[in-house]
Amino acid sequence: MGSGTLLKSITIQDLAVVRHLDLEFQAGLTVVTGETGAGKSIVLDALGLLLGDRADSTLVRTGAARAVLSAAFEGDLHPELQELLATHELDGEKELLLRRVISSDGRSRAFCNETPITLQTLREIGARLVDIHGQHEHYSLLQKGVQRALLDAFGKLGRLCSEVAEAHGGWHAAATELAALRAAGDPADRMEFLRFQLEELGEARISAEELVRLEQEHRRAAHVQRLGDGCAEISARLFTGDRCAARQLRQTSAQLQDLAGLDPALGSMLEMLEQASINLTEAERELAQYSEGLSARDPGEYRTLEQRLGNLHDLARKHRCEMTALPEVVTRLTEELAALDGREARVIALEKLLTEARQRYDITASELSAARLRQGKGLGKAISEILQQLGMPHARFEVALAPLAEPSAHGSDDVEFLVSTNPDIPPRPLRKVASGGELSRTSLAIQVATAGTAQVPTLVYDEIDTGIGGRVATIVARHLQSIAGTRQVLCVTHLAQVASAGAQHLYITKSVEQGQTETRAVYLDKTRRVEEIARMLGGDEGSAKAKAHAKELLGG
């Protein structure tokens, strides 16, 4: 038995006639038997609900507030399942617990490892864990994507599939980028406009340093009279007249110098006054130079500054920004023009790349199609032979390929399984097969032919033996055992030949106690199993002949 995430247990509480039922499962083939109406269908209904079937309040046991179902899975998770769990931020490494709560008012809640999930997410998880055959709701083999994957796995076409996917990715990326560039329209007009704007801004000779200088000079020119008057007033206060600050400081310094001769402690203060006198003299010189500069300014300078700043403000309004942001506008427009300059070259390069990528895709997809056609014939022949062994003597199975309208990462083929069970009826899509028994046996034949290639680790067959018996039943049993060598298989059966093939035998029984219906499940030991097989053979389970036949089927 190969590794995988196997179904370990199911717990059913207050579902239909089931009050409480705990079921445990092992690897290999588990057969499920019981008399009609015992509750085998309820077990499968519970599993279906845990895999995402729709629920309603009629499923809740009469008198109960809710039905609670859970299924535990253990083992190595397939990478695809791990990716799905990670996408939905669900924990899970080697154990998964699915739980479903159905209230009597019709509401339903689903959980994965105790984290609430949607019904759709539950279906996506369940589809990667269990395949129920014989019930269309969970029959993944009816999906074209699954059929294509089975064909590719059967034919060992993984390398070609990867090459096609890679080629499609390159083609799709180039097509997407090219479409985006073309959707933007012809850049010629935009480029011409950008060049005009940059030329206009260039003539303005704008720099961040100049903008600061212009603002300062404009402010000075606008207030030249006030600045001149203020400087004159300060000069008079500090440097002119008998009581000006400069004269007062010099007199004070001379007096302090005499006193310092009497007490050296005044020396430091004298130094400070002398330094202040030097600073004041320097201030007088700079103030005089500044005042001379003000008086020497050209009266028309202010008008020139006004005109320059006005032009810059007009440019700022045109570009809908502050005047100080004009250098950034120049940078942005320059970068856009450079990008558009390179765009034409990029379009030409992409057109060439797209052609090359499409040619590569067409070549690899054509190789994959040819390989699928060859392998499809082999798969169809193998499945047809198995179907004929399973009591469908006129069965024909074919793998049909049809061209897709658009390239896909999976190739250029639409893959569909076709089957015919009657000689006068042409093969039809597997999803249109009407008979549940035929559908189940067809799925069994597909599983046998593709054993070891599928990814769903647990298969459930619901009464796959409908309408068969004798030698065909023995062949079905042998094929189920073959599949169970690499997969976990659960099979609900009415045939002794199939039941005797199981590694485990689960017996479902129903009883009425004090007016309450009870469904129970028990794994049969060797003795009880002989009795159940004898019953299924149609005889009295207590008869020596039936028991002898049962023991023979069980291998003694």
C-alpha positions in Angstrom: 0.0 0.0 0.0 1.5 3.3 -1.1 1.7 6.3 1.2 -1.0 9.0 1.1 -3.6 10.7 3.2 -5.9 7.9 4.2 -9.3 7.9 5.8 -8.8 6.8 9.4 -12.3 7.2 10.9 -15.8 8.6 10.6 -18.0 9.7 13.4 -21.8 10.1 12.8 -24.1 11.6 15.3 -27.9 12.1 14.9 -27.9 11.7 11.2 -31.2 10.1 9.9 -31.7 6.9 11.9 -28.2 6.9 13.2 -27.9 8.0 16.8 -24.2 7.6 17.1 -21.7 5.6 15.1 -17.9 5.4 15.2 -16.2 3.8 12.2 -12.5 3.2 11.8 -10.7 2.3 8.5 -7.5 0.8 7.5 -5.4 0.7 4.4 -6.2 -1.8 1.6 -9.6 -3.1 0.7 -12.5 -2.7 3.2 -15.8 -4.3 2.2 -19.1 -3.1 3.7 -22.0 -5.4 3.9 -25.4 -5.7 5.7 -29.0 -6.5 4.9 -31.0 -4.1 2.8 -32.1 -1.0 4.9 -29.4 -1.7 7.5 -27.9 1.7 7.0 -25.0 1.2 4.5 -26.3 4.1 2.5 -26.3 6.4 5.5 -22.6 5.8 6.0 -21.9 6.8 2.4 -24.3 9.8 2.8 -22.3 10.9 5.8 -19.1 10.7 3.9 -20.7 12.6 1.0 -21.7 15.4 3.4 -18.2 15.5 4.8 -17.0 16.0 1.2 -19.3 18.9 0.5 -22.7 17.5 -0.4 -25.6 19.9 0.2 -27.6 19.3 3.3 -31.0 20.1 4.6 -32.9 19.8 7.9 -34.5 16.5 7.0 -31.2 14.7 7.5 -31.2 15.5 11.2 -32.4 12.7 13.4 -35.9 13.3 14.7 -35.8 15.1 18.1 -32.2 16.1 17.8 -31.0 19.7 17.5 -28.2 19.0 15.0 -26.3 16.3 13.2 -22.6 16.3 13.7 -20.3 14.4 11.3 -16.5 14.2 11.3 -13.8 12.4 9.3 -10.1 12.1 10.2 -7.4 11.6 7.6 -3.8 10.8 8.3 -0.7 10.4 6.2 1.5 12.4 3.8 -0.4 15.2 2.2 -0.1 15.5 -1.6 1.6 18.8 -2.7 -1.5 19.9 -4.4 -3.5 19.4 -1.2 -0.8 21.2 0.8 -1.0 24.2 -1.6 -4.8 24.3 -1.3 -4.6 24.3 2.5 -2.0 27.0 2.4 -4.1 29.1 0.1 -6.9 29.1 2.6 -4.5 29.5 5.6 -5.4 26.1 7.0 -3.0 24.1 9.2 -2.3 20.6 8.1 0.8 18.4 7.7 0.0 14.8 8.3 -3.5 15.0 9.8 -6.7 16.5 8.6 -10.1 16.6 10.5 -13.1 17.5 8.5 -16.3 18.3 10.4 -19.8 19.2 9.4 -22.6 20.4 11.6 -26.2 20.4 10.2 -28.8 22.2 12.4 -32.4 21.2 12.5 -33.3 24.6 11.1 -31.4 23.8 7.9 -28.2 25.7 8.6 -24.9 24.0 7.9 -21.3 24.8 9.0 -18.1 23.2 7.8 -14.7 23.0 9.5 -11.2 21.8 8.6 -8.9 21.2 11.6 -11.5 23.2 13.6 -11.2 26.3 11.3 -14.5 27.4 9.7 -14.5 27.0 5.9 -17.0 27.5 3.1 -18.8 24.6 1.5 -16.9 25.2 -1.7 -13.6 24.9 0.1 -14.8 21.7 1.8 -15.6 20.3 -1.7 -12.1 21.3 -3.0 -10.4 19.6 -0.1 -12.7 16.6 -0.2 -12.1 16.1 -4.0 -8.4 15.6 -3.2 -9.0 13.0 -0.5 -11.9 10.7 -1.5 -13.5 9.7 -4.8 -16.9 8.1 -4.5 -17.8 6.0 -7.5 -21.4 5.3 -8.4 -22.6 8.7 -7.2 -22.3 11.5 -9.7 -21.8 14.1 -7.0 -18.3 13.0 -6.2 -17.4 11.2 -9.4 -14.2 13.1 -10.3 -13.7 10.8 -13.4 -16.5 12.6 -15.0 -14.5 15.8 -15.1 -12.6 16.5 -18.3 -9.6 17.8 -16.5 -9.3 14.6 -14.5 -9.6 12.5 -17.6 -6.9 14.5 -19.3 -4.6 14.1 -16.3 -5.3 10.3 -16.2 -4.4 10.0 -19.9 -1.2 12.0 -19.4 -0.2 9.9 -16.3 -1.0 6.6 -18.1 1.2 7.7 -21.1 4.0 9.0 -18.9 3.7 12.4 -20.7 4.8 14.5 -17.7 7.9 15.9 -19.5 5.9 17.0 -22.6 3.2 18.5 -20.4 5.8 20.5 -18.5 7.3 21.8 -21.8 3.9 22.8 -23.1 3.0 24.6 -19.8 6.4 26.4 -19.9 5.9 27.4 -23.6 2.4 28.6 -22.9 3.6 30.7 -20.0 6.2 32.4 -22.2 3.6 33.0 -25.0 1.0 34.3 -22.5 3.4 36.7 -20.8 4.5 38.2 -24.1 0.9 38.4 -25.4 -0.3 40.1 -22.1 2.5 42.7 -22.2 2.1 43.4 -25.9 -1.7 43.8 -25.5 -1.1 46.3 -22.6 1.3 48.4 -24.7 -1.0 48.4 -27.7 -4.0 49.3 -25.5 -2.2 52.5 -24.5 -2.4 53.7 -28.1 0.1 55.3 -30.5 2.7 57.1 -28.3 3.8 59.5 -31.1 1.4 62.4 -30.1 2.3 62.0 -26.5 6.0 62.0 -27.2 5.7 65.2 -29.3 3.7 66.9 -26.5 6.3 65.8 -23.9 9.2 67.2 -26.0 7.3 70.5 -26.3 6.8 70.6 -22.5 10.4 69.8 -21.8 11.6 72.4 -24.3 9.4 75.0 -22.7 10.7 74.1 -19.2 14.3 73.9 -20.5 14.1 77.5 -21.8 13.0 78.5 -18.3 16.3 77.2 -17.0 14.7 76.0 -13.7 16.8 74.7 -10.8 16.0 74.2 -7.2 18.8 76.6 -6.2 17.6 79.3 -8.5 14.0 79.1 -7.2 15.3 79.7 -3.6 17.5 82.7 -4.8 14.6 84.2 -6.8 12.3 84.1 -3.8 14.9 85.8 -1.6 15.8 88.5 -4.2 12.1 89.2 -4.9 11.4 89.6 -1.2 14.4 92.0 -0.9 13.4 94.0 -3.9 9.8 94.3 -2.8 10.9 95.7 0.6 13.9 97.8 -0.4 12.6 101.0 1.1 11.8 99.5 4.4 15.2 97.7 4.5 17.0 101.0 3.8 15.1 103.0 6.4 15.6 100.3 8.9 19.4 100.0 8.3 19.7 103.8 8.6 17.8 103.8 11.9 20.0 101.0 13.3 23.2 102.8 12.1 22.1 106.0 13.8 21.3 104.2 17.1 24.5 102.3 17.2 27.1 104.4 15.5 26.1 108.1 15.3 26.0 110.8 17.9 27.5 111.3 21.4 25.2 108.7 23.0 25.4 106.0 20.4 26.1 102.5 21.5 29.6 102.4 19.9 30.7 105.6 21.8 29.2 104.3 25.1 31.0 100.9 24.7 34.4 102.6 24.0 34.0 104.9 27.1 33.0 102.0 29.3 36.0 99.9 28.1 38.5 102.7 28.9 37.0 103.1 32.4 37.1 99.4 33.0 40.7 99.2 31.9 41.6 101.7 34.6 39.8 99.7 37.3 41.3 96.4 36.1 44.7 98.0 36.9 43.6 98.2 40.5 41.9 94.8 40.6 42.9 92.1 38.1 39.6 90.3 38.7 38.0 92.7 36.3 40.3 91.5 33.5 37.9 88.9 32.1 35.0 91.4 31.9 37.4 93.8 30.1 38.2 91.1 27.5 34.4 90.6 26.8 33.8 94.3 26.3 36.8 94.6 24.0 35.5 91.6 22.0 32.0 93.3 21.9 33.7 96.4 20.6 35.4 94.5 17.8 32.1 92.8 16.8 30.3 96.1 16.8 32.9 97.6 14.6 32.5 94.7 12.2 28.7 95.0 12.3 29.1 98.7 11.4 31.2 97.8 8.4 28.8 95.1 7.1 25.7 97.4 7.7 27.4 100.1 5.7 28.1 97.7 2.8 24.6 96.4 2.9 23.1 99.9 2.8 25.3 100.9 -0.1 24.2 97.8 -2.0 20.5 98.7 -1.4 21.0 102.2 -2.8 22.9 100.9 -5.8 20.2 98.5 -6.9 18.6 99.0 -10.4 15.1 100.3 -9.9 13.9 98.1 -12.8 15.2 94.9 -11.0 12.0 94.4 -9.2 10.0 94.4 -12.4 12.4 91.9 -13.9 12.1 89.6 -10.9 8.3 90.0 -11.0 8.2 89.0 -14.6 10.5 86.0 -14.0 8.5 84.7 -11.1 5.3 85.3 -13.0 6.5 83.1 -15.8 7.5 80.4 -13.4 4.1 80.6 -11.6 2.4 80.3 -15.0 4.4 77.1 -15.7 3.5 75.7 -12.3 -0.2 76.3 -13.0 0.1 74.7 -16.4 1.6 71.6 -14.7 -0.8 71.8 -11.7 1.9 71.9 -9.1 3.7 74.3 -6.8 6.5 76.4 -8.3 9.0 74.6 -6.1 8.0 71.3 -7.7 8.9 72.3 -11.2 12.3 70.6 -11.1 10.5 67.3 -10.2 8.1 67.8 -13.2 11.1 68.1 -15.5 12.5 64.8 -14.1 9.1 63.0 -14.4 8.5 64.1 -18.0 12.0 63.2 -19.0 11.6 59.7 -17.6 8.2 59.3 -19.3 9.7 60.4 -22.6 12.5 57.9 -22.2 10.1 55.1 -21.5 8.0 56.0 -24.5 11.2 56.2 -26.6 11.9 52.6 -25.6 8.3 51.5 -26.0 8.4 51.2 -29.7 11.5 49.1 -29.5 9.8 47.0 -26.9 6.8 46.4 -29.0 9.0 45.3 -31.9 10.9 42.9 -29.6 7.6 41.6 -28.1 6.1 40.9 -31.5 9.2 38.9 -32.4 9.1 37.1 -29.0 5.4 36.4 -29.4 5.9 34.8 -32.8 8.8 32.7 -31.5 6.9 31.7 -28.3 3.8 30.7 -30.3 5.9 28.6 -32.7 7.5 26.9 -29.7 4.1 26.3 -28.1 2.6 25.0 -31.4 5.5 22.5 -31.8 5.4 21.2 -28.2 1.6 21.1 -28.1 1.5 19.2 -31.4 4.0 16.7 -30.0 1.8 16.3 -26.9 -1.3 15.9 -29.0 0.4 13.1 -31.1 1.5 11.4 -27.9 -1.9 11.7 -26.4 -3.5 10.2 -29.6 -1.1 7.2 -29.4 -1.5 6.7 -25.6 -5.3 7.2 -25.9 -5.6 4.3 -28.2 -3.7 2.1 -25.8 -5.7 3.3 -22.8 -9.0 2.8 -24.7 -7.9 -0.8 -25.6 -6.9 -1.6 -22.0 -10.1 -0.3 -20.5 -12.3 -2.0 -23.1 -10.7 -5.3 -22.3 -11.3 -4.8 -18.6 -14.9 -3.8 -19.2 -15.5 -6.9 -21.2 -14.1 -8.9 -18.3 -16.5 -7.1 -15.9 -19.6 -8.5 -17.7 -19.9 -5.9 -20.4 -19.1 -8.0 -23.5 -19.9 -5.3 -26.0 -18.2 -2.4 -24.2 -16.0 -0.1 -26.2 -14.0 2.6 -24.5 -12.3 5.4 -26.4 -10.3 8.6 -25.7 -11.5 11.4 -27.8 -9.3 14.5 -28.6 -10.8 17.7 -29.9 -8.9 20.9 -30.7 -9.3 23.8 -28.2 -10.4 27.2 -29.5 -7.5 28.9 -27.6 -4.1 27.6 -26.4 -4.0 26.4 -22.8 -1.3 25.5 -20.4 -2.5 21.9 -20.7 -2.1 21.8 -24.4 -4.3 22.3 -27.4 -6.5 19.3 -26.8 -9.9 18.8 -25.2 -9.7 15.3 -23.8 -12.9 13.3 -23.1 -13.5 9.7 -22.2 -16.2 8.0 -24.4 -17.9 4.6 -23.7 -20.5 2.4 -25.3 -22.0 -0.7 -23.7 -24.1 -1.8 -26.6 -22.8 -2.8 -30.1 -25.4 -0.7 -32.0 -24.7 2.5 -30.0 -21.7 4.7 -30.8 -19.5 5.7 -27.8 -20.8 8.7 -25.8 -19.2 10.9 -23.2 -18.7 9.0 -19.9 -20.7 11.7 -18.1 -23.7 10.8 -20.1 -23.7 7.1 -19.2 -27.1 6.5 -17.6 -26.7 3.3 -15.6 -25.2 3.6 -12.2 -23.9 0.0 -12.4 -22.3 0.6 -15.8 -20.8 3.8 -14.6 -19.3 2.1 -11.5 -17.8 -0.7 -13.5 -16.4 1.7 -16.0 -14.8 3.7 -13.2 -13.4 0.5 -11.8 -11.9 -0.4 -15.3 -10.4 3.1 -15.5 -8.9 2.7 -12.1 -7.4 -0.7 -12.9 -5.9 0.5 -16.1 -4.4 3.6 -14.6 -3.5 2.1 -11.2 -0.8 4.1 -9.5 -1.3 7.2 -11.6 -4.2 9.0 -9.9 -3.7 11.3 -6.9 -6.9 10.7 -4.8 -5.8 8.3 -2.1 -9.2 6.8 -1.1 -11.7 5.3 -3.5 -15.3 4.4 -2.5 -17.3 2.0 -4.6 -21.1 2.0 -3.9 -22.6 -1.3 -5.0 -20.3 -1.7 -8.0 -21.5 -5.3 -8.4 -25.1 -4.3 -9.4 -26.3 -6.7 -12.0 -23.4 -9.1 -12.1 -22.5 -12.4 -10.5 -20.5 -15.6 -10.8 -17.3 -15.4 -12.7 -17.6 -11.6 -13.3 -18.0 -11.0 -9.6 -14.8 -12.9 -9.0 -13.0 -10.7 -11.6 -14.4 -7.5 -10.0 -13.1 -8.7 -6.6 -9.6 -9.4 -8.1 -9.5 -6.0 -9.7 -10.5 -4.3 -6.4 -7.7 -6.1 -4.7 -5.3 -4.9 -7.3 -6.3 -1.3 -6.9 -6.1 -1.7 -3.1 -2.5 -2.5 -3.5 -1.7 1.2 -4.0 -4.9 2.9 -2.8 -7.3 2.7 0.1 -10.6 1.2 -1.2 -14.0 1.0 0.5 -16.6 -1.1 -1.3 -20.3 -1.5 -0.4 -21.3 -4.8 -1.9 -24.1 -7.5 -2.0 -21.9 -10.1 -3.6 -20.1 -12.8 -1.5 -17.2 -13.0 -4.0 -16.5 -9.3 -3.6 -17.0 -9.3 0.2 -14.6 -12.2 0.6 -11.8 -10.2 -1.2 -11.6 -7.6 1.5 -8.8 -7.3 4.0 -11.3 -5.9 6.4 -15.0 -6.6 6.6 -17.4 -4.0 8.1 -20.9 -5.2 8.9 -23.8 -2.7 9.2 -26.8 -3.8 11.2 -30.0 -2.1 12.3 -32.3 -2.9 15.2 -35.3 -1.4 17.0 -35.0 -1.1 20.8 -37.8 0.5 22.9 -39.2 2.1 19.8 -35.8 3.7 18.8 -34.0 2.6 15.6 -30.3 1.9 16.2 -27.7 1.4 13.5 -24.5 -0.3 14.5 -21.2 -1.2 12.7 -18.8 -3.9 13.6 -15.7 -5.4 12.0 -16.2 -9.2 11.6 -13.7 -11.7 12.9 -13.1 -14.8 10.9 -16.0 -16.8 12.3 -18.5 -14.0 11.9 -17.2 -13.3 8.5 -17.8 -16.9 7.4 -21.4 -16.6 8.6 -22.0 -13.3 6.8 -20.5 -14.6 3.5 -22.7 -17.7 3.9 -25.7 -15.4 4.2 -24.7 -13.4 1.2 -24.4 -16.6 -0.9 -28.2 -17.0 -0.5 -28.2 -19.9 1.9 -28.7 -20.4 5.6 -25.6 -18.9 7.2 -25.8 -21.8 9.7 -25.8 -24.5 7.0 -22.6 -26.6 6.5 -22.7 -26.2 2.7 -23.0 -22.4 2.8 -20.2 -22.2 5.4 -18.0 -24.5 3.4 -18.4 -22.3 0.3 -17.8 -19.2 2.4 -14.6 -20.6 3.8 -13.5 -21.5 0.2 -14.1 -18.0 -0.9 -12.1 -16.7 2.1 -9.2 -18.9 1.2 -9.9 -21.6 3.7 
